[in-house]
Structures are given as C-alpha cells and as structure tokens.
Amino acid sequence: MFNIKENQTTVKKEILAGITTFFTMVYIVVVNPSILSGTGVPFDQVFTATIIAAVVGTLWMALAANFPIAIAPGMGLNVYFAVSVVGSSNGEISYQTAFSTVFAAGILFIILSLTPLRKQLIEAIPANLKYGITAGIGLFIAFVGLRGAGIITANEANLVGLGNLHSPGVILALIGLAFSVVLMVMNVSGALFFGMILTGLIAFFTGQLEFTKGIMSMPHLPEKLIVTNPFAAFGDVIHYGLYSVVFSFLLVTIFDTTGTMIGVAEQAGLMKNNKLPNARKALLADSTATTVGAMFGTSPTTAYIESSAGVAAGGRTGLTSLTVAVLFGAALFFSPLVSAVSGIAAITSPALIIVGSMMIGAVTNIRWKELDEAFPAFLVILTMPLTSSIATGISLGFIAYPIVKAAKGKWREIHPLVFVFAVLFFIHLFFLEGH
C-alpha cells in the first residue's frame, strides 16, 4: 500500500519518522483548545474536534496521497477566529456562526481542489502579498501570545506597554519561552512540546497548575455537531456579510497548505518533473479535514511544516502519516491533562510567540527595493496585528496592490482576479463593514 521498497525506506524508519513528526506538532492539542475555548466553545468539544480534524486529514494524506505530511488545525487562523471573528464582534457573531464560515471555506476548498481554479487562484496572487500575509499572521499570533502571557499589556498612553515582569505568570512564561527557544536553536525535535512540559512542571511545583480532574479519561464524542446543514452555514455567511472572513480562511489555507506540501515533498525527494504527484488527493486531505473539523468545532486545518522533522528522520511514505494519526487518536485519552495545562496562558503562549517568529521570516523574500511590490506587503504586515484581523490586512493589501502598480505603469502585470478581489474588498471594507 505504501510502496515502502520503491521509496527506499523501511517500516521501522517510517514509524520513527511518524513519532518524530507527532512530537514536533502535538503542542497544537494544547494550544488550539486554549485559544478556541475562549470564544465559548466547550473545552471538551474543541479538544475532540482538534483531534478528529487532525486524524481525518492525516489519515487521508496517508491512505489516499501516500505522503509523509500531517494535517491539523493551523496556527494563526485559530487566533483570527477567536480574536477577530468572534472576539471583536461585541457578541454579534457567535462561535456557531463563525464555524459556519469555516465550513463554507472548507466546502469551497474541496470544490477548488477538484478543479483547475485552485492553480489559477494560487498563480494570480502576487508573491509579495503571499509573503506579507504569512509574515503578518506571524506578528499577529506573536502579539496575542505576548498579550496572553502578560508580557505586554494595555497602556492608556500609547495603547501597549510592558507588563509586570515580577508577576508569577509572566516569569513562568519567560522561562518557558527561553527554554523552548534554546531547544529550537539546538534543533531538538518536539522543542515546543518539551518546552510546554518543563513550563508545566514548574507551574505544578509552584502551585500555579493543578490537576483537579486527573490526567486521563475515556474519550467521548461531542454531544452534538456545531454545523450540520450546508445551506444554513452559507446562509449565516450571507446574513452576516462574512464574505471576507470566508475568503481569508480559504486564501490562507490554500497557499499555506500548497506551499508546505511542496516544500516537504521536495525535501523528501517526492517531486517528479518539478510537479507534486497526487496533488489533488493531498489537497483534498486538508479541505476535507477543514470541513469535518468545522462540523465538530475547530478552526481551519493546514499541512504542518513540522512534517519536515519526520522527513529528516527518514519518512518518505504515508506510513509516517498513519503513525501520526494513530498517535493523535491516542491523545484523546488525555483530555483532563490538556484541559488543566491549556488553562495556564504561560504554558501555551511561548508556542504562539515562537511560531510567530518563524512565520515573520517570510519578509526576507519580499522585494523591498521595489515600492510598488513592497508597500502592499508592508500594509498587510502592519495592519494584521494592529487591527487584530487577517481579513483587514488581506483587504488593504489587495486594494493597494493594483493602485501602486497602475501608478508605476505596470497595470499589465496585474492578474484580472486581483482586480476583482480589490473591488470586492473595497466594497466590503468601506461600504459593508460595520453596517
């Protein structure tokens, strides 16, 4: 099934690679429920949904595409879901409505994955805007991590200021951040996960962490599905005018997943004639996981760049992904442990800050000496964290791009789809937003 011999690998090597990948990304089982439960979603619901989405996507990747790539709810979009879509709506947008937008994005992603439109959409988006979006999301989630840990706090004079560095929570977060960064610098597989373990142990022995419900329990499915009717989901999007939210989820997920898959596939030597074999099946893994995840209660999924750790350990086939999926399934038994740990911001915040620092690296690819390319990307990077909205950052970037390009006399370089998106974003941002 996995063509072990053809890919010049062994069962033992594949399983070890799967274990490596799992430990590099298992932090999401703690961080995702920590972020999303703040919107009112019951903790057990989002914990189970996180694992179901990871298992569905990674199993599909293993059995259909035969790739050593793992799928799970993505960092950045979960923060956007919690902070911008639900948190900034003043109670107007419930988490149930927000999950309708994720479901709609998942359905659209499935449709695009089955058609050539996906390739056209990816090629239409200017590269510098893609880099700006990645970097902007990085700053956004790092900001949320710093704020959650109390390292920065609200300040009347200039909006943001340094927090109380003497508070136990901030000290704990700084220790966890320092330890995790050191492990990352040393290229330790699972650095973020082991950083959480150390921070959790310190929190436990200093009385900040208590396991009142024990460590393990029998897994149980959520009492109900959050999204069950596709027509009702799209109806919510139309009723609340959440088009830019759906597009943001869709856009970021498509090129994030595509970019990650190509990068990991190149590392594993799986590219053939500069093309990704089984690309359609691989993209269906992510789009299906996003759709199923929304039904149970989690934000969009994506292919995890942490899969490269498993590839570095020798993973070449879907058996690596199958191992990851099995281990995620086993994590269902540790709900009480995860619930206790995710309630301590100092334990989860370092992961947000570090992942943000890695995403900001995309700025090095932006052509900064060409203002017509640099300014729209800069606008995206600047406005995402300052407005706490990925959609706003994307909107302003797409609006600015054709304006500066036309001013430079390079309007022929603008893809027609970019013009269309610019007009739609302009109408939404200036005439529909807040009305």
Secondary structure, 3 states (H helix, E strand, C coil): CCCCCCCCCCHHHHHHHHHHHHHHHCHHHHHHHHHHHHHCCCHHHHHHHHHHHHHHHHHHHHHHHCCCCCEEECCCHHHHHHHHHHHHHCCCCCHHHHHHHHHHHHHHHHHHHCCCHHHHHHHHCCHHHHHHHHHHHHHHHHHHHHHHHCCEEEECCCEEEECCCCCHHHHHHHHHHHHHHHHHHCCCCCHHHHHHHHHHHHHHHCCCCCCCCCCCCCCCCCCCCCCCCHHHHHHHHHHHCCHHHHHHHHHHHHHHHHHHHHHHHHHHCCCECCECCCHHHHHHHHHHHHHHHHHHCCCCEEECCCHHHHHHCCCCCHHHHHHHHHHHHHHHHHHHHHHHHHCCHHHHHHHHHHHHHHHHHHHHHCCCCCHHHHHHHHHHHHHHHHHCCHHHHHHHHHHHHHHHHHHCCCHHHCCHHHHHHHHHHHHHHHHHCCC
